[in-house]
Amino acid sequence: MTFATLLAVAEEAETHGNIPLETIGFPIIALVVFFALAMVALSYRNVANRHAHKAEVYAQKHAKDLQPHGHGH
């Protein structure tokens, strides 16, 4: 058998999977991944307010450093 004959036989024997299942499966997987990423993003919501007491203590300790020095320095 030559290489060309092997290619021809392989091409004839090749069967495709269930195309409708593939077209439904990929978007479902994508939606699950995007939903998971959205949950991660939402978990960081309002984090600054959860630690407001730490921000107040820092502001009191570094009040001199937080004052503007003019010309953006």
PDB file of N, H, CA, C and O in Angstrom:
ATOM      1  N   MET A   1       0.831  -1.176   0.000  1.00  0.00           N
ATOM      2  CA  MET A   1       0.000   0.000   0.000  1.00  0.00           C
ATOM      3  C   MET A   1       0.880   1.245   0.000  1.00  0.00           C
ATOM      4  O   MET A   1       1.890   1.315   0.701  1.00  0.00           O
ATOM      5  N   THR A   2       0.487   2.188  -0.774  1.00  0.00           N
ATOM      6  H   THR A   2      -0.334   2.131  -1.343  1.00  0.00           H
ATOM      7  CA  THR A   2       1.237   3.438  -0.811  1.00  0.00           C
ATOM      8  C   THR A   2       0.637   4.413   0.201  1.00  0.00           C
ATOM      9  O   THR A   2      -0.443   4.192   0.749  1.00  0.00           O
ATOM     10  N   PHE A   3       1.362   5.472   0.423  1.00  0.00           N
ATOM     11  H   PHE A   3       2.239   5.651  -0.022  1.00  0.00           H
ATOM     12  CA  PHE A   3       0.910   6.488   1.373  1.00  0.00           C
ATOM     13  C   PHE A   3      -0.400   7.124   0.913  1.00  0.00           C
ATOM     14  O   PHE A   3      -1.284   7.387   1.728  1.00  0.00           O
ATOM     15  N   ALA A   4      -0.522   7.370  -0.387  1.00  0.00           N
ATOM     16  H   ALA A   4       0.196   7.156  -1.048  1.00  0.00           H
ATOM     17  CA  ALA A   4      -1.744   7.968  -0.930  1.00  0.00           C
ATOM     18  C   ALA A   4      -2.932   7.036  -0.722  1.00  0.00           C
ATOM     19  O   ALA A   4      -4.036   7.496  -0.430  1.00  0.00           O
ATOM     20  N   THR A   5      -2.719   5.746  -0.869  1.00  0.00           N
ATOM     21  H   THR A   5      -1.822   5.372  -1.106  1.00  0.00           H
ATOM     22  CA  THR A   5      -3.801   4.790  -0.664  1.00  0.00           C
ATOM     23  C   THR A   5      -4.212   4.773   0.811  1.00  0.00           C
ATOM     24  O   THR A   5      -5.400   4.726   1.131  1.00  0.00           O
ATOM     25  N   LEU A   6      -3.220   4.812   1.702  1.00  0.00           N
ATOM     26  H   LEU A   6      -2.256   4.851   1.442  1.00  0.00           H
ATOM     27  CA  LEU A   6      -3.531   4.845   3.130  1.00  0.00           C
ATOM     28  C   LEU A   6      -4.347   6.091   3.497  1.00  0.00           C
ATOM     29  O   LEU A   6      -5.280   6.018   4.296  1.00  0.00           O
ATOM     30  N   LEU A   7      -3.984   7.232   2.905  1.00  0.00           N
ATOM     31  H   LEU A   7      -3.226   7.292   2.256  1.00  0.00           H
ATOM     32  CA  LEU A   7      -4.733   8.461   3.169  1.00  0.00           C
ATOM     33  C   LEU A   7      -6.164   8.354   2.671  1.00  0.00           C
ATOM     34  O   LEU A   7      -7.095   8.795   3.345  1.00  0.00           O
ATOM     35  N   ALA A   8      -6.343   7.769   1.491  1.00  0.00           N
ATOM     36  H   ALA A   8      -5.587   7.410   0.944  1.00  0.00           H
ATOM     37  CA  ALA A   8      -7.677   7.618   0.921  1.00  0.00           C
ATOM     38  C   ALA A   8      -8.527   6.702   1.793  1.00  0.00           C
ATOM     39  O   ALA A   8      -9.697   6.995   2.037  1.00  0.00           O
ATOM     40  N   VAL A   9      -7.955   5.602   2.264  1.00  0.00           N
ATOM     41  H   VAL A   9      -7.004   5.364   2.066  1.00  0.00           H
ATOM     42  CA  VAL A   9      -8.696   4.674   3.113  1.00  0.00           C
ATOM     43  C   VAL A   9      -9.028   5.340   4.448  1.00  0.00           C
ATOM     44  O   VAL A   9     -10.138   5.186   4.958  1.00  0.00           O
ATOM     45  N   ALA A  10      -8.080   6.074   5.011  1.00  0.00           N
ATOM     46  H   ALA A  10      -7.179   6.199   4.597  1.00  0.00           H
ATOM     47  CA  ALA A  10      -8.317   6.751   6.285  1.00  0.00           C
ATOM     48  C   ALA A  10      -9.397   7.815   6.149  1.00  0.00           C
ATOM     49  O   ALA A  10     -10.188   8.024   7.069  1.00  0.00           O
ATOM     50  N   GLU A  11      -9.430   8.485   5.008  1.00  0.00           N
ATOM     51  H   GLU A  11      -8.788   8.315   4.261  1.00  0.00           H
ATOM     52  CA  GLU A  11     -10.432   9.522   4.799  1.00  0.00           C
ATOM     53  C   GLU A  11     -11.818   8.927   4.691  1.00  0.00           C
ATOM     54  O   GLU A  11     -12.780   9.500   5.201  1.00  0.00           O
ATOM     55  N   GLU A  12     -11.936   7.790   4.038  1.00  0.00           N
ATOM     56  H   GLU A  12     -11.154   7.324   3.624  1.00  0.00           H
ATOM     57  CA  GLU A  12     -13.235   7.136   3.903  1.00  0.00           C
ATOM     58  C   GLU A  12     -13.702   6.579   5.242  1.00  0.00           C
ATOM     59  O   GLU A  12     -14.894   6.612   5.547  1.00  0.00           O
ATOM     60  N   ALA A  13     -12.777   6.074   6.032  1.00  0.00           N
ATOM     61  H   ALA A  13     -11.809   6.048   5.783  1.00  0.00           H
ATOM     62  CA  ALA A  13     -13.145   5.447   7.294  1.00  0.00           C
ATOM     63  C   ALA A  13     -13.429   6.473   8.387  1.00  0.00           C
ATOM     64  O   ALA A  13     -14.011   6.128   9.416  1.00  0.00           O
ATOM     65  N   GLU A  14     -13.035   7.710   8.185  1.00  0.00           N
ATOM     66  H   GLU A  14     -12.563   7.990   7.349  1.00  0.00           H
ATOM     67  CA  GLU A  14     -13.217   8.728   9.207  1.00  0.00           C
ATOM     68  C   GLU A  14     -14.692   9.048   9.379  1.00  0.00           C
ATOM     69  O   GLU A  14     -15.392   9.362   8.416  1.00  0.00           O
ATOM     70  N   THR A  15     -15.146   8.965  10.602  1.00  0.00           N
ATOM     71  H   THR A  15     -14.578   8.709  11.384  1.00  0.00           H
ATOM     72  CA  THR A  15     -16.531   9.324  10.900  1.00  0.00           C
ATOM     73  C   THR A  15     -16.513  10.496  11.869  1.00  0.00           C
ATOM     74  O   THR A  15     -15.633  10.602  12.724  1.00  0.00           O
ATOM     75  N   HIS A  16     -17.464  11.342  11.727  1.00  0.00           N
ATOM     76  H   HIS A  16     -18.178  11.256  11.033  1.00  0.00           H
ATOM     77  CA  HIS A  16     -17.560  12.500  12.599  1.00  0.00           C
ATOM     78  C   HIS A  16     -18.475  12.171  13.762  1.00  0.00           C
ATOM     79  O   HIS A  16     -19.390  11.354  13.651  1.00  0.00           O
ATOM     80  N   GLY A  17     -18.209  12.816  14.861  1.00  0.00           N
ATOM     81  H   GLY A  17     -17.467  13.480  14.951  1.00  0.00           H
ATOM     82  CA  GLY A  17     -19.013  12.592  16.059  1.00  0.00           C
ATOM     83  C   GLY A  17     -20.380  13.222  15.906  1.00  0.00           C
ATOM     84  O   GLY A  17     -20.785  13.632  14.818  1.00  0.00           O
ATOM     85  N   ASN A  18     -21.056  13.287  16.987  1.00  0.00           N
ATOM     86  H   ASN A  18     -20.727  12.954  17.871  1.00  0.00           H
ATOM     87  CA  ASN A  18     -22.386  13.871  17.019  1.00  0.00           C
ATOM     88  C   ASN A  18     -22.239  15.393  17.014  1.00  0.00           C
ATOM     89  O   ASN A  18     -21.992  16.000  18.056  1.00  0.00           O
ATOM     90  N   ILE A  19     -22.389  15.993  15.857  1.00  0.00           N
ATOM     91  H   ILE A  19     -22.589  15.499  15.011  1.00  0.00           H
ATOM     92  CA  ILE A  19     -22.169  17.435  15.696  1.00  0.00           C
ATOM     93  C   ILE A  19     -23.109  18.259  16.572  1.00  0.00           C
ATOM     94  O   ILE A  19     -22.636  19.195  17.217  1.00  0.00           O
ATOM     95  N   PRO A  20     -24.417  17.968  16.638  1.00  0.00           N
ATOM     96  CA  PRO A  20     -25.270  18.778  17.515  1.00  0.00           C
ATOM     97  C   PRO A  20     -24.841  18.711  18.981  1.00  0.00           C
ATOM     98  O   PRO A  20     -24.939  19.708  19.697  1.00  0.00           O
ATOM     99  N   LEU A  21     -24.373  17.564  19.428  1.00  0.00           N
ATOM    100  H   LEU A  21     -24.293  16.755  18.846  1.00  0.00           H
ATOM    101  CA  LEU A  21     -23.926  17.458  20.808  1.00  0.00           C
ATOM    102  C   LEU A  21     -22.697  18.331  21.033  1.00  0.00           C
ATOM    103  O   LEU A  21     -22.576  18.966  22.080  1.00  0.00           O
ATOM    104  N   GLU A  22     -21.790  18.370  20.069  1.00  0.00           N
ATOM    105  H   GLU A  22     -21.888  17.854  19.218  1.00  0.00           H
ATOM    106  CA  GLU A  22     -20.602  19.210  20.201  1.00  0.00           C
ATOM    107  C   GLU A  22     -20.970  20.687  20.210  1.00  0.00           C
ATOM    108  O   GLU A  22     -20.367  21.466  20.948  1.00  0.00           O
ATOM    109  N   THR A  23     -21.944  21.082  19.406  1.00  0.00           N
ATOM    110  H   THR A  23     -22.433  20.449  18.807  1.00  0.00           H
ATOM    111  CA  THR A  23     -22.316  22.496  19.354  1.00  0.00           C
ATOM    112  C   THR A  23     -23.074  22.923  20.592  1.00  0.00           C
ATOM    113  O   THR A  23     -23.140  24.118  20.880  1.00  0.00           O
ATOM    114  N   ILE A  24     -23.637  22.004  21.322  1.00  0.00           N
ATOM    115  H   ILE A  24     -23.583  21.034  21.088  1.00  0.00           H
ATOM    116  CA  ILE A  24     -24.308  22.338  22.582  1.00  0.00           C
ATOM    117  C   ILE A  24     -23.311  22.250  23.732  1.00  0.00           C
ATOM    118  O   ILE A  24     -23.366  23.052  24.664  1.00  0.00           O
ATOM    119  N   GLY A  25     -22.416  21.295  23.672  1.00  0.00           N
ATOM    120  H   GLY A  25     -22.371  20.644  22.915  1.00  0.00           H
ATOM    121  CA  GLY A  25     -21.489  21.054  24.770  1.00  0.00           C
ATOM    122  C   GLY A  25     -20.502  22.182  24.998  1.00  0.00           C
ATOM    123  O   GLY A  25     -20.274  22.577  26.142  1.00  0.00           O
ATOM    124  N   PHE A  26     -19.913  22.707  23.940  1.00  0.00           N
ATOM    125  H   PHE A  26     -20.097  22.386  23.011  1.00  0.00           H
ATOM    126  CA  PHE A  26     -18.910  23.759  24.089  1.00  0.00           C
ATOM    127  C   PHE A  26     -19.484  25.033  24.715  1.00  0.00           C
ATOM    128  O   PHE A  26     -18.852  25.596  25.609  1.00  0.00           O
ATOM    129  N   PRO A  27     -20.654  25.510  24.282  1.00  0.00           N
ATOM    130  CA  PRO A  27     -21.202  26.698  24.958  1.00  0.00           C
ATOM    131  C   PRO A  27     -21.553  26.444  26.423  1.00  0.00           C
ATOM    132  O   PRO A  27     -21.425  27.340  27.256  1.00  0.00           O
ATOM    133  N   ILE A  28     -21.995  25.224  26.740  1.00  0.00           N
ATOM    134  H   ILE A  28     -22.099  24.496  26.063  1.00  0.00           H
ATOM    135  CA  ILE A  28     -22.310  24.927  28.134  1.00  0.00           C
ATOM    136  C   ILE A  28     -21.035  24.975  28.976  1.00  0.00           C
ATOM    137  O   ILE A  28     -21.033  25.527  30.076  1.00  0.00           O
ATOM    138  N   ILE A  29     -19.961  24.401  28.459  1.00  0.00           N
ATOM    139  H   ILE A  29     -19.963  23.952  27.565  1.00  0.00           H
ATOM    140  CA  ILE A  29     -18.688  24.450  29.172  1.00  0.00           C
ATOM    141  C   ILE A  29     -18.229  25.897  29.332  1.00  0.00           C
ATOM    142  O   ILE A  29     -17.751  26.283  30.399  1.00  0.00           O
ATOM    143  N   ALA A  30     -18.370  26.694  28.283  1.00  0.00           N
ATOM    144  H   ALA A  30     -18.758  26.381  27.416  1.00  0.00           H
ATOM    145  CA  ALA A  30     -17.966  28.103  28.353  1.00  0.00           C
ATOM    146  C   ALA A  30     -18.796  28.851  29.399  1.00  0.00           C
ATOM    147  O   ALA A  30     -18.249  29.655  30.154  1.00  0.00           O
ATOM    148  N   LEU A  31     -20.100  28.599  29.455  1.00  0.00           N
ATOM    149  H   LEU A  31     -20.544  27.946  28.842  1.00  0.00           H
ATOM    150  CA  LEU A  31     -20.948  29.267  30.443  1.00  0.00           C
ATOM    151  C   LEU A  31     -20.554  28.874  31.869  1.00  0.00           C
ATOM    152  O   LEU A  31     -20.549  29.718  32.766  1.00  0.00           O
ATOM    153  N   VAL A  32     -20.230  27.622  32.075  1.00  0.00           N
ATOM    154  H   VAL A  32     -20.235  26.937  31.347  1.00  0.00           H
ATOM    155  CA  VAL A  32     -19.810  27.173  33.410  1.00  0.00           C
ATOM    156  C   VAL A  32     -18.506  27.867  33.811  1.00  0.00           C
ATOM    157  O   VAL A  32     -18.356  28.304  34.952  1.00  0.00           O
ATOM    158  N   VAL A  33     -17.566  27.966  32.868  1.00  0.00           N
ATOM    159  H   VAL A  33     -17.688  27.611  31.941  1.00  0.00           H
ATOM    160  CA  VAL A  33     -16.289  28.622  33.170  1.00  0.00           C
ATOM    161  C   VAL A  33     -16.511  30.100  33.465  1.00  0.00           C
ATOM    162  O   VAL A  33     -15.957  30.619  34.434  1.00  0.00           O
ATOM    163  N   PHE A  34     -17.311  30.789  32.650  1.00  0.00           N
ATOM    164  H   PHE A  34     -17.761  30.367  31.863  1.00  0.00           H
ATOM    165  CA  PHE A  34     -17.566  32.212  32.883  1.00  0.00           C
ATOM    166  C   PHE A  34     -18.318  32.430  34.195  1.00  0.00           C
ATOM    167  O   PHE A  34     -18.065  33.410  34.895  1.00  0.00           O
ATOM    168  N   PHE A  35     -19.238  31.527  34.534  1.00  0.00           N
ATOM    169  H   PHE A  35     -19.444  30.731  33.966  1.00  0.00           H
ATOM    170  CA  PHE A  35     -19.952  31.638  35.799  1.00  0.00           C
ATOM    171  C   PHE A  35     -18.988  31.491  36.971  1.00  0.00           C
ATOM    172  O   PHE A  35     -19.075  32.235  37.948  1.00  0.00           O
ATOM    173  N   ALA A  36     -18.076  30.539  36.877  1.00  0.00           N
ATOM    174  H   ALA A  36     -18.005  29.934  36.084  1.00  0.00           H
ATOM    175  CA  ALA A  36     -17.087  30.340  37.940  1.00  0.00           C
ATOM    176  C   ALA A  36     -16.201  31.576  38.082  1.00  0.00           C
ATOM    177  O   ALA A  36     -15.911  32.007  39.199  1.00  0.00           O
ATOM    178  N   LEU A  37     -15.770  32.146  36.958  1.00  0.00           N
ATOM    179  H   LEU A  37     -16.005  31.797  36.051  1.00  0.00           H
ATOM    180  CA  LEU A  37     -14.943  33.354  37.019  1.00  0.00           C
ATOM    181  C   LEU A  37     -15.725  34.545  37.576  1.00  0.00           C
ATOM    182  O   LEU A  37     -15.163  35.385  38.279  1.00  0.00           O
ATOM    183  N   ALA A  38     -17.011  34.615  37.264  1.00  0.00           N
ATOM    184  H   ALA A  38     -17.467  33.932  36.693  1.00  0.00           H
ATOM    185  CA  ALA A  38     -17.850  35.689  37.806  1.00  0.00           C
ATOM    186  C   ALA A  38     -17.972  35.559  39.319  1.00  0.00           C
ATOM    187  O   ALA A  38     -17.965  36.563  40.031  1.00  0.00           O
ATOM    188  N   MET A  39     -18.084  34.332  39.811  1.00  0.00           N
ATOM    189  H   MET A  39     -18.089  33.517  39.233  1.00  0.00           H
ATOM    190  CA  MET A  39     -18.152  34.123  41.263  1.00  0.00           C
ATOM    191  C   MET A  39     -16.853  34.545  41.946  1.00  0.00           C
ATOM    192  O   MET A  39     -16.878  35.102  43.043  1.00  0.00           O
ATOM    193  N   VAL A  40     -15.734  34.283  41.306  1.00  0.00           N
ATOM    194  H   VAL A  40     -15.713  33.830  40.414  1.00  0.00           H
ATOM    195  CA  VAL A  40     -14.447  34.716  41.862  1.00  0.00           C
ATOM    196  C   VAL A  40     -14.387  36.240  41.891  1.00  0.00           C
ATOM    197  O   VAL A  40     -13.957  36.825  42.885  1.00  0.00           O
ATOM    198  N   ALA A  41     -14.814  36.882  40.810  1.00  0.00           N
ATOM    199  H   ALA A  41     -15.163  36.406  40.003  1.00  0.00           H
ATOM    200  CA  ALA A  41     -14.790  38.345  40.767  1.00  0.00           C
ATOM    201  C   ALA A  41     -15.730  38.942  41.812  1.00  0.00           C
ATOM    202  O   ALA A  41     -15.385  39.931  42.458  1.00  0.00           O
ATOM    203  N   LEU A  42     -16.900  38.356  41.982  1.00  0.00           N
ATOM    204  H   LEU A  42     -17.179  37.552  41.458  1.00  0.00           H
ATOM    205  CA  LEU A  42     -17.851  38.884  42.955  1.00  0.00           C
ATOM    206  C   LEU A  42     -17.402  38.650  44.394  1.00  0.00           C
ATOM    207  O   LEU A  42     -17.833  39.359  45.303  1.00  0.00           O
ATOM    208  N   SER A  43     -16.550  37.673  44.601  1.00  0.00           N
ATOM    209  H   SER A  43     -16.200  37.097  43.863  1.00  0.00           H
ATOM    210  CA  SER A  43     -16.087  37.414  45.958  1.00  0.00           C
ATOM    211  C   SER A  43     -15.197  38.546  46.475  1.00  0.00           C
ATOM    212  O   SER A  43     -15.017  38.674  47.685  1.00  0.00           O
ATOM    213  N   TYR A  44     -14.649  39.354  45.599  1.00  0.00           N
ATOM    214  H   TYR A  44     -14.795  39.250  44.615  1.00  0.00           H
ATOM    215  CA  TYR A  44     -13.810  40.487  45.997  1.00  0.00           C
ATOM    216  C   TYR A  44     -14.613  41.770  46.163  1.00  0.00           C
ATOM    217  O   TYR A  44     -14.034  42.827  46.411  1.00  0.00           O
ATOM    218  N   ARG A  45     -15.911  41.701  46.035  1.00  0.00           N
ATOM    219  H   ARG A  45     -16.382  40.843  45.834  1.00  0.00           H
ATOM    220  CA  ARG A  45     -16.759  42.866  46.130  1.00  0.00           C
ATOM    221  C   ARG A  45     -16.803  43.365  47.576  1.00  0.00           C
ATOM    222  O   ARG A  45     -16.955  42.565  48.500  1.00  0.00           O
ATOM    223  N   ASN A  46     -16.675  44.636  47.773  1.00  0.00           N
ATOM    224  H   ASN A  46     -16.551  45.285  47.022  1.00  0.00           H
ATOM    225  CA  ASN A  46     -16.809  45.288  49.073  1.00  0.00           C
ATOM    226  C   ASN A  46     -15.709  44.889  50.055  1.00  0.00           C
ATOM    227  O   ASN A  46     -15.921  44.945  51.267  1.00  0.00           O
ATOM    228  N   VAL A  47     -14.557  44.493  49.563  1.00  0.00           N
ATOM    229  H   VAL A  47     -14.385  44.448  48.579  1.00  0.00           H
ATOM    230  CA  VAL A  47     -13.464  44.070  50.448  1.00  0.00           C
ATOM    231  C   VAL A  47     -12.933  45.251  51.254  1.00  0.00           C
ATOM    232  O   VAL A  47     -12.582  45.088  52.422  1.00  0.00           O
ATOM    233  N   ALA A  48     -12.869  46.417  50.661  1.00  0.00           N
ATOM    234  H   ALA A  48     -13.154  46.549  49.712  1.00  0.00           H
ATOM    235  CA  ALA A  48     -12.333  47.577  51.365  1.00  0.00           C
ATOM    236  C   ALA A  48     -13.163  47.909  52.595  1.00  0.00           C
ATOM    237  O   ALA A  48     -12.608  48.291  53.625  1.00  0.00           O
ATOM    238  N   ASN A  49     -14.457  47.772  52.510  1.00  0.00           N
ATOM    239  H   ASN A  49     -14.908  47.461  51.673  1.00  0.00           H
ATOM    240  CA  ASN A  49     -15.307  48.091  53.657  1.00  0.00           C
ATOM    241  C   ASN A  49     -15.207  47.040  54.750  1.00  0.00           C
ATOM    242  O   ASN A  49     -15.483  47.339  55.912  1.00  0.00           O
ATOM    243  N   ARG A  50     -14.822  45.828  54.413  1.00  0.00           N
ATOM    244  H   ARG A  50     -14.597  45.585  53.469  1.00  0.00           H
ATOM    245  CA  ARG A  50     -14.663  44.798  55.440  1.00  0.00           C
ATOM    246  C   ARG A  50     -13.468  45.088  56.339  1.00  0.00           C
ATOM    247  O   ARG A  50     -13.404  44.619  57.475  1.00  0.00           O
ATOM    248  N   HIS A  51     -12.525  45.864  55.819  1.00  0.00           N
ATOM    249  H   HIS A  51     -12.577  46.245  54.896  1.00  0.00           H
ATOM    250  CA  HIS A  51     -11.316  46.161  56.565  1.00  0.00           C
ATOM    251  C   HIS A  51     -11.191  47.661  56.835  1.00  0.00           C
ATOM    252  O   HIS A  51     -10.085  48.202  56.856  1.00  0.00           O
ATOM    253  N   ALA A  52     -12.307  48.314  57.038  1.00  0.00           N
ATOM    254  H   ALA A  52     -13.205  47.873  57.021  1.00  0.00           H
ATOM    255  CA  ALA A  52     -12.300  49.759  57.254  1.00  0.00           C
ATOM    256  C   ALA A  52     -11.545  50.125  58.528  1.00  0.00           C
ATOM    257  O   ALA A  52     -10.891  51.167  58.573  1.00  0.00           O
ATOM    258  N   HIS A  53     -11.621  49.294  59.558  1.00  0.00           N
ATOM    259  H   HIS A  53     -12.152  48.447  59.521  1.00  0.00           H
ATOM    260  CA  HIS A  53     -10.923  49.605  60.803  1.00  0.00           C
ATOM    261  C   HIS A  53      -9.407  49.616  60.594  1.00  0.00           C
ATOM    262  O   HIS A  53      -8.708  50.409  61.226  1.00  0.00           O
ATOM    263  N   LYS A  54      -8.897  48.765  59.733  1.00  0.00           N
ATOM    264  H   LYS A  54      -9.465  48.122  59.219  1.00  0.00           H
ATOM    265  CA  LYS A  54      -7.462  48.760  59.437  1.00  0.00           C
ATOM    266  C   LYS A  54      -7.073  50.028  58.677  1.00  0.00           C
ATOM    267  O   LYS A  54      -6.005  50.593  58.909  1.00  0.00           O
ATOM    268  N   ALA A  55      -7.942  50.469  57.770  1.00  0.00           N
ATOM    269  H   ALA A  55      -8.810  50.009  57.581  1.00  0.00           H
ATOM    270  CA  ALA A  55      -7.657  51.682  57.005  1.00  0.00           C
ATOM    271  C   ALA A  55      -7.635  52.905  57.922  1.00  0.00           C
ATOM    272  O   ALA A  55      -6.814  53.804  57.742  1.00  0.00           O
ATOM    273  N   GLU A  56      -8.533  52.938  58.900  1.00  0.00           N
ATOM    274  H   GLU A  56      -9.201  52.208  59.047  1.00  0.00           H
ATOM    275  CA  GLU A  56      -8.564  54.071  59.831  1.00  0.00           C
ATOM    276  C   GLU A  56      -7.299  54.113  60.685  1.00  0.00           C
ATOM    277  O   GLU A  56      -6.738  55.185  60.910  1.00  0.00           O
ATOM    278  N   VAL A  57      -6.853  52.963  61.158  1.00  0.00           N
ATOM    279  H   VAL A  57      -7.309  52.092  60.975  1.00  0.00           H
ATOM    280  CA  VAL A  57      -5.628  52.906  61.964  1.00  0.00           C
ATOM    281  C   VAL A  57      -4.431  53.346  61.130  1.00  0.00           C
ATOM    282  O   VAL A  57      -3.577  54.084  61.622  1.00  0.00           O
ATOM    283  N   TYR A  58      -4.357  52.909  59.885  1.00  0.00           N
ATOM    284  H   TYR A  58      -5.051  52.310  59.485  1.00  0.00           H
ATOM    285  CA  TYR A  58      -3.254  53.301  58.998  1.00  0.00           C
ATOM    286  C   TYR A  58      -3.287  54.807  58.759  1.00  0.00           C
ATOM    287  O   TYR A  58      -2.245  55.462  58.776  1.00  0.00           O
ATOM    288  N   ALA A  59      -4.479  55.356  58.538  1.00  0.00           N
ATOM    289  H   ALA A  59      -5.325  54.824  58.524  1.00  0.00           H
ATOM    290  CA  ALA A  59      -4.598  56.793  58.276  1.00  0.00           C
ATOM    291  C   ALA A  59      -4.162  57.607  59.482  1.00  0.00           C
ATOM    292  O   ALA A  59      -3.557  58.668  59.332  1.00  0.00           O
ATOM    293  N   GLN A  60      -4.467  57.116  60.677  1.00  0.00           N
ATOM    294  H   GLN A  60      -4.959  56.254  60.798  1.00  0.00           H
ATOM    295  CA  GLN A  60      -4.043  57.842  61.880  1.00  0.00           C
ATOM    296  C   GLN A  60      -2.531  57.780  62.065  1.00  0.00           C
ATOM    297  O   GLN A  60      -1.915  58.768  62.461  1.00  0.00           O
ATOM    298  N   LYS A  61      -1.934  56.632  61.783  1.00  0.00           N
ATOM    299  H   LYS A  61      -2.435  55.829  61.461  1.00  0.00           H
ATOM    300  CA  LYS A  61      -0.482  56.484  61.950  1.00  0.00           C
ATOM    301  C   LYS A  61       0.292  57.298  60.916  1.00  0.00           C
ATOM    302  O   LYS A  61       1.352  57.848  61.217  1.00  0.00           O
ATOM    303  N   HIS A  62      -0.239  57.370  59.706  1.00  0.00           N
ATOM    304  H   HIS A  62      -1.099  56.923  59.461  1.00  0.00           H
ATOM    305  CA  HIS A  62       0.484  57.994  58.596  1.00  0.00           C
ATOM    306  C   HIS A  62      -0.200  59.266  58.114  1.00  0.00           C
ATOM    307  O   HIS A  62      -0.194  59.554  56.917  1.00  0.00           O
ATOM    308  N   ALA A  63      -0.778  60.015  59.008  1.00  0.00           N
ATOM    309  H   ALA A  63      -0.783  59.782  59.981  1.00  0.00           H
ATOM    310  CA  ALA A  63      -1.491  61.230  58.623  1.00  0.00           C
ATOM    311  C   ALA A  63      -0.555  62.223  57.953  1.00  0.00           C
ATOM    312  O   ALA A  63      -0.938  62.892  56.993  1.00  0.00           O
ATOM    313  N   LYS A  64       0.674  62.320  58.458  1.00  0.00           N
ATOM    314  H   LYS A  64       0.985  61.777  59.237  1.00  0.00           H
ATOM    315  CA  LYS A  64       1.638  63.253  57.879  1.00  0.00           C
ATOM    316  C   LYS A  64       2.005  62.827  56.454  1.00  0.00           C
ATOM    317  O   LYS A  64       2.169  63.678  55.581  1.00  0.00           O
ATOM    318  N   ASP A  65       2.133  61.529  56.214  1.00  0.00           N
ATOM    319  H   ASP A  65       2.000  60.838  56.924  1.00  0.00           H
ATOM    320  CA  ASP A  65       2.513  61.032  54.888  1.00  0.00           C
ATOM    321  C   ASP A  65       1.385  61.174  53.870  1.00  0.00           C
ATOM    322  O   ASP A  65       1.639  61.255  52.668  1.00  0.00           O
ATOM    323  N   LEU A  66       0.157  61.204  54.341  1.00  0.00           N
ATOM    324  H   LEU A  66      -0.049  61.138  55.318  1.00  0.00           H
ATOM    325  CA  LEU A  66      -0.980  61.237  53.434  1.00  0.00           C
ATOM    326  C   LEU A  66      -1.355  62.647  52.988  1.00  0.00           C
ATOM    327  O   LEU A  66      -2.187  62.805  52.095  1.00  0.00           O
ATOM    328  N   GLN A  67      -0.761  63.668  53.590  1.00  0.00           N
ATOM    329  H   GLN A  67      -0.085  63.540  54.316  1.00  0.00           H
ATOM    330  CA  GLN A  67      -1.082  65.032  53.205  1.00  0.00           C
ATOM    331  C   GLN A  67      -0.403  65.359  51.875  1.00  0.00           C
ATOM    332  O   GLN A  67       0.734  64.947  51.643  1.00  0.00           O
ATOM    333  N   PRO A  68      -1.091  66.094  51.001  1.00  0.00           N
ATOM    334  CA  PRO A  68      -0.486  66.440  49.699  1.00  0.00           C
ATOM    335  C   PRO A  68       0.705  67.373  49.875  1.00  0.00           C
ATOM    336  O   PRO A  68       0.721  68.215  50.773  1.00  0.00           O
ATOM    337  N   HIS A  69       1.698  67.213  49.009  1.00  0.00           N
ATOM    338  H   HIS A  69       1.685  66.529  48.279  1.00  0.00           H
ATOM    339  CA  HIS A  69       2.923  67.998  49.079  1.00  0.00           C
ATOM    340  C   HIS A  69       3.064  68.966  47.912  1.00  0.00           C
ATOM    341  O   HIS A  69       4.132  69.558  47.752  1.00  0.00           O
ATOM    342  N   GLY A  70       2.074  69.147  47.122  1.00  0.00           N
ATOM    343  H   GLY A  70       1.207  68.666  47.252  1.00  0.00           H
ATOM    344  CA  GLY A  70       2.141  70.090  46.020  1.00  0.00           C
ATOM    345  C   GLY A  70       2.868  69.522  44.809  1.00  0.00           C
ATOM    346  O   GLY A  70       3.815  68.754  44.974  1.00  0.00           O
ATOM    347  N   HIS A  71       2.470  69.863  43.653  1.00  0.00           N
ATOM    348  H   HIS A  71       1.700  70.487  43.519  1.00  0.00           H
ATOM    349  CA  HIS A  71       3.030  69.448  42.377  1.00  0.00           C
ATOM    350  C   HIS A  71       3.073  67.928  42.224  1.00  0.00           C
ATOM    351  O   HIS A  71       3.904  67.402  41.483  1.00  0.00           O
ATOM    352  N   GLY A  72       2.214  67.249  42.896  1.00  0.00           N
ATOM    353  H   GLY A  72       1.540  67.676  43.497  1.00  0.00           H
ATOM    354  CA  GLY A  72       2.110  65.803  42.726  1.00  0.00           C
ATOM    355  C   GLY A  72       3.231  64.994  43.337  1.00  0.00           C
ATOM    356  O   GLY A  72       3.414  63.832  42.973  1.00  0.00           O
ATOM    357  N   HIS A  73       3.984  65.569  44.251  1.00  0.00           N
ATOM    358  H   HIS A  73       3.835  66.513  44.547  1.00  0.00           H
ATOM    359  CA  HIS A  73       5.102  64.836  44.881  1.00  0.00           C
ATOM    360  C   HIS A  73       4.665  64.239  46.171  1.00  0.00           C
ATOM    361  O   HIS A  73       5.458  63.586  46.849  1.00  0.00           O
TER     362      HIS A  73
END
